[in-house]
Amino acid sequence: MARLFVLFLASLLGLVQAAATEIPEGELARPPSAERIAALQAEAAQADWGAVATQLRGVAVSLYERSARTAQAWYYLFRWADLFSATEAQAVANWKAAVHEAKAFYPDLAGGNRPGEPPLAPTRSGLADLWPAELRAYAMAAPDFSDQFFTLLSPLDNPARVMSILAEIWRHHPAEFKDYAGLALAIAVVDDVPPPPDWPHAQVSLQALPRKLPPPVDAFAFFVKADQAGATLQHLRRLPAADLKFVVDTGAMFDELIWAQKNVRTPLTLLAKVYDVIRYRRDRVESGTLLWPQPSYRLPDILTAGGICVDQAYFAAMVGKAWGVPTLLFRGAGLDGRHAWFGFLDGAGHWQLDCGRHAEQKYMAGFAFDPQTWTNITDHDLAFLSEGFRRLAPFKTSRMHAQFAEIYLKAGDAPSAVKAARSAVNIERRNLDAWNLLLIAQQRLGADPRAFEALLQEGALVFQRYPDIESEFKALLSRSLRARGETSAADFAERSTAHKYEASRTDLSVQQAQEILQRSLDHDDLNNRIRTYYSVLNSFGRGAGTDFFDRIVHPFVEHLLQNDRPREAAQAVERARRTLRVEANTQLEQELNALGERAQQALR
């Protein structure tokens, strides 16, 4: 089937044979030479990058079918040509569509322009024009940079802005760019759009913390200088862009980072202790002053004034970045309130994720921004980063098969896509992208629902060590069963997942409860919605805490008030008070009291 696909491309486009005759067979067994890259650039200048991309796609597919190991370098050459062929207008339109589909849009995100700049006005010129020929030649000939670029780039990245930032860094620091290509790429994917208004957290005003990333060229120069001067605890030249993006996402300015380097000196092994350097202000908690009360949120000011947990976490995370250490700021809801802590990448390449986290509290996994997309980074992504398997040869081979599965899918060849994606997951079972491609390809084949459900069961078993992925596979399984009338089996699958994690991962249990309640809100009358609320409260809410209140109780009570049912709203609050674990003098008790008072006022 794959051979027929190659022949189909040849007959349809008349290009595979042309490419094979133009590029000698012996040359195809080696990575593309500088001379070949120069010839391709010249060809693109005479014709266009689209024609070159089509040629190279045929070459890459042909090589993949004959000897997959030789195809990777030519595949990346195709990807560069394909990227260069897009216009700025096309690229920005596709990016905006992806942002809206992912519901990752926020008020400050207006076309991808940086704060204070005029709105981005994409042109019809090709993305290739954003780069000088020398940068194009470097990228096309650098397999490690190509690998990082196309592995890291997300649909939520604005490609025109990413490429413009890379070109800007190249023009100012061409020699350092080659030594610190991963750093340049990390800055580009973080700085391509402005951060959201609640980054790095929402408990400080815009006046105290302007929430502006440093200019890209200046950030590159700062971190290169720090690394070359030995002022970093990690070797930035060695870290991949996937880690470095958690260094360059700093809300602190350069003078603050330099202050931290001079005044908060710590070995990497003791970085977790920086959290407790900030004096804890219990008086702010007791008075309900949860927003930063000072006019400035600079690092020296936080040290002088002291703060609550979110200020401790921010300070420690920024100090880590000052020392060139990837860090994350977590915020989460526990049984009796909300908390913030931080994590960092240690010297062994493992993420330490519990720095400042209270072991005696059953806090959920926590949320942290992925600075590349400004969405919440997933638990499995953190686990994958820490495990490091994506740096190993088996995963890279698996990823190569997945890349060709995607090519086949785009060409409408579902059988070949299934074959390539299955090869990918067989080589590295944790390749989640390959699993997604396999599921899509199976659906496009029109597979029997039972066969598709068997595939979902297989995936859930593979990812049983990663609760958020396993939960998603089980959710898809439940939907498939429900779609073909197997309601009891669907309910069992749904509730079994929730109960499996009700002790260790309350966030996943609450997520299941939220999905059940939302389904009732979408399809039932109000009386049945109320019955569903009490059902999920009894099934998932016993002993639960703030997260359940935030995602189930509070929104449903508001729903009742909006529908002029204040008596039922007050009853819903009181039942929640008796069901959840509500301790005296906690945030949860305060917010339940406030919600109950709202319902009582509506009754009067």
ROVEXTI-144856 format. One record per residue (C-alpha): x, y, z; residue in one letter. Coordinates in steps of 0.5 Angstrom, whole numbers, padded with zeros to 4 digits, always signed. Layout:
BEGIN
XYZa
...
END
This chain:
BEGIN
+0000+0000+0000m
+0006+0005+0002a
+0009+0003-0005r
+0002+0005-0009l
+0002+0011-0005f
+0009+0013-0007v
+0007+0012-0014l
+0001+0016-0013f
+0005+0022-0012l
+0009+0021-0018a
+0003+0020-0023s
-0001+0026-0020l
+0005+0031-0019l
+0010+0028-0023g
+0015+0030-0018l
+0018+0024-0015v
+0022+0021-0021q
+0024+0028-0023a
+0027+0029-0016a
+0030+0022-0016a
+0034+0023-0023t
+0036+0030-0020e
+0039+0028-0014i
+0044+0022-0015p
+0042+0016-0011e
+0049+0016-0008g
+0047+0023-0005e
+0041+0020-0002l
+0044+0015+0002a
+0048+0021+0006r
+0045+0027+0009p
+0044+0033+0005p
+0051+0037+0003s
+0052+0044+0003a
+0052+0044-0004e
+0045+0041-0005r
+0042+0046+0000i
+0045+0052-0004a
+0042+0049-0010a
+0035+0048-0007l
+0036+0055-0005q
+0037+0057-0012a
+0032+0053-0015e
+0027+0056-0010a
+0029+0063-0012a
+0028+0061-0019q
+0021+0058-0018a
+0018+0058-0011d
+0019+0054-0004w
+0013+0050-0005g
+0015+0046-0011a
+0022+0045-0008v
+0018+0042-0002a
+0014+0038-0006t
+0020+0035-0009q
+0023+0034-0002l
+0017+0030+0000r
+0017+0025-0005g
+0024+0024-0004v
+0023+0023+0004a
+0017+0018+0003v
+0021+0014-0002s
+0027+0014+0002l
+0022+0012+0008y
+0019+0006+0004e
+0026+0003+0002r
+0030+0005+0008s
+0027+0009+0014a
+0034+0010+0017r
+0036+0015+0011t
+0030+0019+0011a
+0030+0023+0017q
+0035+0028+0014a
+0031+0029+0008w
+0025+0029+0012y
+0027+0035+0016y
+0030+0039+0009l
+0022+0038+0006f
+0020+0041+0013r
+0024+0047+0012w
+0022+0048+0005a
+0015+0047+0007d
+0015+0052+0012l
+0019+0057+0008f
+0013+0056+0002s
+0008+0059+0007a
+0006+0066+0007t
+0006+0070+0013e
-0001+0071+0012a
-0003+0064+0012q
+0002+0062+0018a
-0002+0067+0022v
-0009+0065+0020a
-0007+0058+0022n
-0004+0060+0028w
-0010+0064+0030k
-0015+0058+0028a
-0011+0054+0033a
-0011+0059+0039v
-0018+0059+0038h
-0020+0052+0037e
-0015+0050+0044a
-0019+0056+0047k
-0012+0059+0049a
-0014+0066+0047f
-0014+0072+0052y
-0015+0079+0052p
-0008+0081+0051d
-0007+0077+0045l
-0008+0081+0040a
-0005+0078+0033g
+0001+0076+0037g
+0004+0083+0038n
+0008+0085+0044r
+0005+0090+0049p
+0006+0097+0046g
+0007+0095+0039e
+0002+0096+0033p
-0002+0090+0031p
+0002+0085+0027l
+0000+0086+0020a
+0002+0080+0016p
+0004+0080+0009t
+0003+0075+0003r
+0011+0074+0002s
+0014+0068+0004g
+0016+0066+0011l
+0023+0065+0008a
+0024+0072+0007d
+0024+0073+0014l
+0031+0070+0014w
+0037+0071+0011p
+0040+0066+0006a
+0046+0064+0011e
+0041+0063+0017l
+0036+0058+0012r
+0043+0055+0010a
+0045+0054+0017y
+0038+0051+0019a
+0037+0046+0013m
+0044+0043+0015a
+0044+0043+0022a
+0040+0036+0024p
+0040+0038+0032d
+0037+0045+0031f
+0032+0042+0026s
+0030+0036+0031d
+0029+0041+0036q
+0025+0046+0032f
+0020+0042+0029f
+0019+0037+0035t
+0018+0044+0040l
+0014+0048+0035l
+0007+0048+0037s
+0001+0050+0033p
+0000+0055+0039l
+0006+0058+0037d
+0006+0064+0032n
+0011+0062+0027p
+0012+0069+0023a
+0014+0072+0030r
+0018+0066+0032v
+0022+0066+0026m
+0023+0074+0026s
+0026+0073+0033i
+0031+0068+0031l
+0033+0072+0025a
+0034+0078+0030e
+0038+0074+0035i
+0042+0071+0029w
+0043+0078+0026r
+0046+0081+0033h
+0050+0075+0035h
+0051+0070+0029p
+0057+0066+0032a
+0053+0065+0039e
+0047+0063+0036f
+0051+0057+0033k
+0053+0055+0040d
+0047+0057+0044y
+0041+0055+0038a
+0037+0052+0044g
+0037+0058+0048l
+0035+0062+0042a
+0029+0057+0040l
+0027+0057+0047a
+0027+0065+0047i
+0023+0065+0040a
+0018+0060+0042v
+0016+0064+0049v
+0017+0071+0047d
+0012+0070+0040d
+0006+0072+0044v
+0005+0076+0050p
+0004+0073+0057p
-0003+0073+0060p
-0005+0078+0065p
-0005+0072+0070d
+0002+0070+0069w
+0006+0068+0073p
+0000+0069+0078h
-0006+0073+0079a
-0005+0075+0086q
-0001+0081+0084v
-0003+0088+0081s
-0001+0090+0074l
+0002+0096+0077q
+0007+0092+0082a
+0009+0087+0076l
+0008+0089+0069p
+0008+0082+0066r
+0013+0084+0061k
+0018+0079+0058l
+0025+0082+0057p
+0027+0084+0049p
+0029+0077+0046p
+0036+0080+0043v
+0037+0082+0050d
+0035+0076+0054a
+0040+0072+0049f
+0046+0076+0051a
+0044+0076+0058f
+0044+0069+0059f
+0050+0067+0054v
+0054+0072+0058k
+0052+0069+0065a
+0053+0062+0062d
+0060+0064+0059q
+0062+0067+0066a
+0060+0061+0070g
+0054+0065+0073a
+0049+0059+0072t
+0048+0053+0076l
+0046+0049+0069q
+0050+0049+0063h
+0046+0053+0058l
+0049+0050+0052r
+0048+0043+0053r
+0040+0044+0055l
+0035+0043+0050p
+0030+0048+0048a
+0025+0044+0051a
+0028+0045+0058d
+0031+0052+0057l
+0024+0055+0056k
+0023+0055+0063f
+0029+0059+0064v
+0028+0065+0060v
+0020+0066+0062d
+0022+0071+0067t
+0018+0076+0070g
+0024+0079+0074a
+0028+0084+0070m
+0036+0084+0069f
+0038+0088+0074d
+0033+0084+0079e
+0037+0077+0076l
+0044+0080+0077i
+0042+0082+0084w
+0039+0075+0086a
+0046+0072+0083q
+0050+0077+0088k
+0045+0076+0094n
+0042+0069+0094v
+0048+0065+0093r
+0046+0057+0093t
+0048+0051+0090p
+0044+0047+0086l
+0042+0042+0091t
+0040+0047+0096l
+0035+0051+0091l
+0029+0048+0094a
+0031+0052+0101k
+0030+0059+0097v
+0023+0058+0098y
+0024+0059+0106d
+0028+0065+0105v
+0022+0069+0104i
+0019+0070+0111r
+0012+0068+0111y
+0007+0073+0113r
+0001+0069+0117r
-0002+0076+0119d
-0004+0077+0111r
-0007+0070+0111v
-0011+0072+0117e
-0013+0079+0115s
-0015+0076+0108g
-0010+0080+0105t
-0008+0075+0099l
-0006+0080+0094l
+0001+0083+0094w
+0000+0090+0098p
+0006+0093+0096q
+0007+0098+0090p
+0013+0094+0087s
+0014+0086+0086y
+0021+0087+0085r
+0025+0081+0088l
+0029+0085+0093p
+0022+0088+0096d
+0019+0081+0097i
+0025+0079+0101l
+0024+0085+0105t
+0017+0085+0106a
+0016+0078+0106g
+0010+0074+0103g
+0005+0069+0103i
+0006+0062+0099c
+0005+0065+0092v
+0010+0070+0094d
+0015+0065+0096q
+0014+0061+0090a
+0015+0067+0085y
+0021+0069+0089f
+0025+0062+0089a
+0023+0061+0081a
+0026+0067+0079m
+0032+0066+0083v
+0033+0059+0080g
+0032+0063+0073k
+0037+0068+0075a
+0042+0062+0076w
+0040+0059+0069g
+0036+0053+0072v
+0029+0051+0069p
+0024+0053+0074t
+0016+0052+0075l
+0011+0056+0079l
+0005+0051+0081f
-0001+0053+0084r
-0006+0048+0087g
-0012+0047+0091a
-0012+0043+0097g
-0017+0040+0102l
-0018+0047+0106d
-0015+0052+0101g
-0010+0054+0096r
-0003+0054+0096h
+0003+0055+0091a
+0010+0052+0091w
+0015+0051+0086f
+0020+0046+0082g
+0026+0046+0079f
+0031+0042+0074l
+0036+0038+0078d
+0043+0037+0076g
+0041+0030+0074a
+0036+0032+0069g
+0030+0030+0074h
+0025+0035+0076w
+0024+0036+0083q
+0017+0038+0084l
+0015+0039+0091d
+0019+0045+0093c
+0015+0048+0099g
+0009+0044+0098r
+0006+0041+0104h
+0007+0034+0105a
+0001+0033+0110e
-0004+0036+0105q
-0007+0032+0100k
-0006+0038+0094y
-0008+0036+0087m
-0002+0036+0082a
-0002+0043+0081g
-0002+0048+0075f
+0004+0051+0072a
+0004+0055+0066f
+0008+0052+0060d
+0011+0059+0057p
+0011+0057+0050q
+0003+0056+0050t
+0001+0060+0056w
-0003+0054+0057t
-0003+0049+0063n
+0003+0044+0063i
+0001+0037+0063t
+0003+0032+0069d
+0005+0027+0063h
+0009+0033+0060d
+0013+0034+0067l
+0014+0026+0068a
+0016+0026+0060f
+0021+0031+0061l
+0024+0028+0068s
+0024+0021+0065e
+0029+0024+0059g
+0027+0018+0055f
+0025+0023+0049r
+0033+0024+0049r
+0034+0017+0047l
+0035+0014+0040a
+0029+0009+0041p
+0024+0015+0042f
+0027+0019+0036k
+0026+0013+0031t
+0019+0012+0034s
+0018+0020+0032r
+0021+0019+0025m
+0016+0014+0024h
+0010+0018+0027a
+0013+0024+0022q
+0011+0020+0016f
+0005+0017+0019a
+0003+0025+0019e
+0005+0026+0012i
+0001+0020+0010y
-0005+0022+0014l
-0005+0029+0010k
-0005+0025+0004a
-0011+0021+0005g
-0007+0015+0006d
-0010+0012+0012a
-0008+0005+0011p
+0000+0007+0011s
-0001+0012+0016a
-0004+0006+0021v
+0002+0002+0019k
+0007+0008+0020a
+0004+0010+0027a
+0004+0003+0029r
+0011+0002+0028s
+0012+0008+0032a
+0008+0006+0038v
+0011-0001+0038n
+0018+0002+0038i
+0017+0007+0044e
+0010+0006+0047r
+0010+0013+0051r
+0010+0016+0044n
+0003+0020+0046l
+0003+0024+0039d
+0004+0017+0035a
-0002+0014+0039w
-0006+0020+0037n
-0004+0019+0030l
-0006+0012+0030l
-0013+0013+0033l
-0014+0019+0028i
-0012+0014+0022a
-0016+0008+0025q
-0022+0013+0025q
-0021+0015+0018r
-0021+0008+0016l
-0028+0007+0018g
-0026+0002+0023a
-0031-0002+0027d
-0033+0001+0034p
-0031-0005+0038r
-0024-0005+0035a
-0023+0002+0036f
-0025+0001+0043e
-0020-0004+0044a
-0014+0001+0041l
-0017+0005+0047l
-0016+0000+0052q
-0009-0002+0050e
-0007+0006+0050g
-0010+0006+0057a
-0006+0000+0059l
+0000+0003+0056v
-0001+0010+0060f
-0003+0007+0067q
+0003+0010+0070r
+0001+0017+0067y
-0006+0018+0071p
-0008+0024+0066d
-0007+0021+0060i
-0010+0014+0062e
-0016+0018+0064s
-0017+0021+0057e
-0016+0015+0054f
-0022+0012+0059k
-0026+0018+0057a
-0026+0017+0050l
-0027+0010+0051l
-0033+0012+0055s
-0036+0016+0050r
-0035+0011+0044s
-0039+0006+0049l
-0044+0011+0050r
-0045+0013+0043a
-0047+0006+0041r
-0052+0005+0046g
-0047+0002+0052e
-0050+0006+0057t
-0048+0002+0063s
-0041+0000+0060a
-0040+0007+0059a
-0042+0009+0066d
-0038+0004+0069f
-0032+0006+0065a
-0033+0013+0067e
-0034+0012+0075r
-0028+0007+0075s
-0023+0012+0073t
-0025+0017+0078a
-0025+0012+0084h
-0019+0009+0082k
-0016+0016+0083y
-0020+0019+0088e
-0015+0018+0094a
-0008+0020+0090s
-0011+0024+0085r
-0017+0028+0087t
-0017+0033+0081d
-0018+0027+0076l
-0024+0025+0080s
-0027+0032+0080v
-0026+0032+0073q
-0030+0026+0072q
-0035+0029+0077a
-0035+0035+0073q
-0036+0032+0066e
-0042+0028+0069i
-0045+0034+0071l
-0044+0038+0065q
-0047+0033+0061r
-0053+0034+0065s
-0053+0041+0064l
-0053+0040+0057d
-0059+0035+0056h
-0063+0035+0062d
-0068+0040+0065d
-0067+0043+0072l
-0070+0038+0076n
-0066+0033+0073n
-0060+0037+0074r
-0061+0038+0081i
-0061+0030+0082r
-0055+0030+0078t
-0051+0035+0083y
-0053+0031+0089y
-0051+0024+0086s
-0044+0027+0084v
-0044+0030+0091l
-0045+0024+0094n
-0041+0019+0089s
-0034+0024+0089f
-0035+0029+0094g
-0034+0026+0101r
-0028+0028+0104g
-0027+0033+0098a
-0024+0040+0099g
-0023+0046+0095t
-0022+0044+0088d
-0029+0040+0088f
-0032+0047+0091f
-0029+0051+0086d
-0031+0046+0080r
-0038+0043+0082i
-0041+0047+0088v
-0040+0054+0087h
-0041+0054+0079p
-0048+0050+0080f
-0050+0054+0086v
-0049+0060+0081e
-0053+0056+0076h
-0059+0055+0081l
-0059+0063+0083l
-0059+0065+0076q
-0065+0060+0074n
-0068+0064+0080d
-0068+0058+0085r
-0065+0061+0091p
-0068+0056+0096r
-0065+0050+0092e
-0058+0054+0092a
-0058+0055+0100a
-0060+0047+0100q
-0054+0045+0095a
-0049+0049+0100v
-0051+0046+0106e
-0051+0039+0103r
-0044+0041+0101a
-0042+0043+0108r
-0044+0037+0111r
-0041+0033+0105t
-0034+0036+0104l
-0028+0036+0109r
-0029+0043+0112v
-0025+0045+0117e
-0026+0051+0122a
-0022+0058+0120n
-0020+0055+0113t
-0021+0059+0106q
-0026+0053+0104l
-0030+0055+0110e
-0030+0062+0109q
-0032+0061+0102e
-0038+0056+0103l
-0040+0061+0108n
-0040+0067+0103a
-0044+0063+0098l
-0049+0061+0103g
-0050+0068+0105e
-0051+0070+0098r
-0056+0064+0097a
-0060+0067+0104q
-0060+0074+0101q
-0063+0072+0095a
-0069+0068+0099l
-0070+0075+0103r
END
